[in-house]
Structure formats: structure tokens, C-alpha cells
Amino acid sequence: MAIAEVPSVTGTPLDILELRHRRRETVLQQMAAAAARNGVVRDLDSLVAVLVRRERLGTTALGKGVALTHARSISVVRPFWIVGRAPKGVEWAAPDGEPVQLIVLYLAHHEQSQASHLARLGAAAQALRLQRPRQRLASSDVATAFGLLQGEGS
Amino acid sequence: MTDVRPVVELHDLDQLLMLASDEGSAAALRRMGYTLGGVPALVRDRERLVSRIERRWLGWYERSLGRFGRGLTLVRHRVCQGCFVTLPTSAAPPPGEGHLHLCENCGRLLYWS
């Protein structure tokens, strides 16, 4: 077995994507597909469906060019974060009317408690509210981005 | 054999609706900056999904939801993740396929993939 095939035991459960698309649904599909490539998705179509329904519940854009979307799904194998960067902006029905350039997706396993899901989401939302972590997320590597979303260094 | 996907989608949708309708969770989400005005649209989605599910599976789903707080439970390594009883090998789905199964021990509707 080549060394490259040995899975990392210290790997960060996060991936960073450069987003090509300009539509919300397509971006969600691209992010869900990235999660599937990371082996954390049991059923891709069901995951996309719940992400689209989450947007139907109310936009996940928080303003200031940021969206923090999330799903707690039986289609998710283990918790995972995806940071999507869209320099050209994506229309996300934000409360301030601005397109989003930074989209964070948090995927939680359905057995994770609602309280734990909300706690992780809350820490990320708090970090994203501040300008410095937002700017750092837009250019950071995987490990730094993960730390920022856990509320470290904000 | 029933189509598994609508049941899986129904499970995730119900979890989302629970999050939005629980007062504490909804308040926490609002504090984060979210709006949650789309509950009626999701309820309509739920009705559409329910109409696509075979009556017998829907009955087991609703029973599991009412009794255990979630309509669907995973099978991991041939073990029901609700009651942790090992399921018979003969009940396993073909590799790569997901299917629905009823746990004979606890009565939970299982998603076996």
C-alpha cells in the first residue's frame, strides 16, 4: 500500500472548496458532493434535499457576506465542516441583501444531540460575526479554519 | 420493495421541523441570526413526502417516531443502534444498497445500508 493511501488519524474533519457556481442550490450540491468525496455521506441526494429544505425554512445567510448552513442527517456518517469560498459572490437571500462570499457548511450525524449541534453551530456563528476570523477564513488553511470555527483564535 | 429515499428524507425533514418547533432551539437559532419563517412550507413538503411512502412503512415510521423520538434508526455492523441486538445475516441488504427493516426486538424502523 502506498503511503498516500494510509488515512490520517489526525486529519481535520474539514475541507475547503473554491466555489465555481453562482446559484445557491448548485453551491449546496457542490459542497455536498465534496463531503461525499471525503467519505462522510451515505446518500448524497438525501443530503442535498435536507440542505435545500434548510434554506426553505429560512435563509442561512447571516449577513456581511457569510452563510452558515447546516444539516443533521441520517445520511451523514460523521461530523464534517466545509468552507466554501466564492470571491464573485452567491445570491443567498441575505438579510443585508449582499451576496455571500464565504459559505460554511456544518454536517452533523443524526445521533448527535440537538444541544450539541446548536453549540457547535453557535460557536461558528459567533466566530463568523467578527471581522478578523472572517478575513482569516477567507485565506486560511484547513487546520486554521477548523480552529476558527471551533471558536479558537477569534 | 419500497423506495428508501422518501423515508430517509422524511426522517431528516422531521428532525429539521423538531429543531424549528422546539422553543429553546428556535430561540438559539434566532440569536445566531437565523430566521425560521418557512415552517408551513416544510409541513407541505412533509405531506408530499408522506404520499410517496408505502402505507405499511409509513405506519412503522410514525410508530417509531412517536415511541422513540425518531422515525428511523441506523444499523451498524449488523447491530440495531436502538436496542443493540444483532440482526440476522439473512436480513442484510445486498452490498451498496440501502433498505428498510423492522427490528424484531424493539420494533424500531431500521435504515440498513
Interface residues (C-beta under 8 A of the other chain):
Chain A: R42 D43 D45 S46 A49 V50 R53 R54 R56 L57 G58 T59 T60 L62 G63 L68 A71 R72 S73 I74 S75 P95 H110 E111 Q114 H117 L118 L121 G122 A125 R129
Chain B: R5 V8 E9 H11 D12 L13 Q15 L16 M18 L19 A20 D22 S25 A28 L29 R31 M32 G33 Y34 T35 L36 G37 G38 V39 A41 L42 D45 R70 L72 L74 Q81 G98 Y111 S113
